[in-house]
Amino acid sequence: MSLLYHLREEQGRREVDLLIETASGKLIGIEVKAAATVTAPDARHLAWLRDRTGDAFTAGIVLHTGPYAFPISDRIVAAPVSTLWS
């Protein structure tokens, strides 16, 4: 069974919109942006989570309104929100 979380540190310094923890302890972080373009700073909280959790961090995804999917950094990608239903 997977568990779903919203991660927010004290005073909102770091926040991940959706955090999925699989039954085996793997983590997938998801950020949702209402922008057509995203850059590495938009994934900074996912990068922090990746660096803090090491091998448990399987993937980070920044969902956006643009048309293309592309890598942002190690284990973090940007993808159109439309990929959820296509």
C-alpha positions in Angstrom: 0.0 0.0 0.0 1.3 3.5 -0.9 0.9 6.5 1.3 0.2 10.0 0.2 1.5 13.1 2.0 1.9 16.8 1.7 5.3 17.9 3.0 5.7 21.3 4.5 8.6 22.3 6.8 8.3 24.8 9.6 7.4 28.3 8.4 7.0 26.9 4.8 10.7 27.0 3.9 10.4 23.8 2.0 7.2 22.3 0.6 6.4 19.4 -1.7 2.8 19.3 -3.0 2.5 15.6 -3.1 4.8 12.9 -1.6 4.1 9.3 -2.4 5.7 6.7 -0.2 5.5 3.2 -1.7 5.1 0.0 0.4 8.8 -0.6 -0.1 9.8 2.8 1.3 10.6 4.5 -2.0 9.6 8.2 -2.4 8.2 10.0 -5.4 7.7 13.8 -5.0 5.4 15.9 -7.2 5.2 19.6 -7.6 2.4 21.3 -9.5 3.1 24.7 -11.2 0.6 26.9 -13.0 3.2 27.9 -15.5 4.0 26.9 -19.1 7.7 27.0 -18.4 9.7 25.6 -15.5 13.3 25.7 -14.5 15.6 24.1 -11.9 14.6 26.6 -9.2 11.0 25.3 -9.5 12.3 21.9 -8.5 14.5 23.1 -5.6 12.4 21.5 -2.9 12.4 18.2 -4.8 16.2 18.4 -5.1 16.4 19.1 -1.4 14.2 16.0 -0.7 16.3 13.9 -3.1 19.6 15.0 -1.4 18.2 14.4 2.1 16.6 11.0 1.4 19.3 9.5 -0.9 18.4 6.2 -2.6 14.9 6.2 -1.2 14.1 9.1 -3.5 13.0 7.4 -6.8 11.7 10.3 -8.8 10.6 13.9 -8.7 8.1 15.4 -11.1 7.3 19.0 -11.8 3.9 19.2 -13.5 3.4 22.3 -15.6 1.0 23.7 -18.3 3.6 23.6 -21.1 3.7 21.1 -24.0 7.0 19.3 -23.3 8.6 16.9 -20.9 12.3 17.3 -20.1 14.9 16.5 -17.4 15.6 19.1 -14.8 18.3 17.3 -12.8 19.2 13.9 -11.4 15.9 11.9 -11.0 13.8 15.0 -11.5 11.8 15.7 -14.6 9.3 18.3 -15.8 6.2 17.0 -17.5 3.0 18.6 -18.8 0.0 18.1 -16.5 -1.8 16.6 -19.6 0.4 13.5 -19.3 -1.8 12.5 -16.4 -4.7 11.7 -18.8 -3.0 11.0 -22.1 
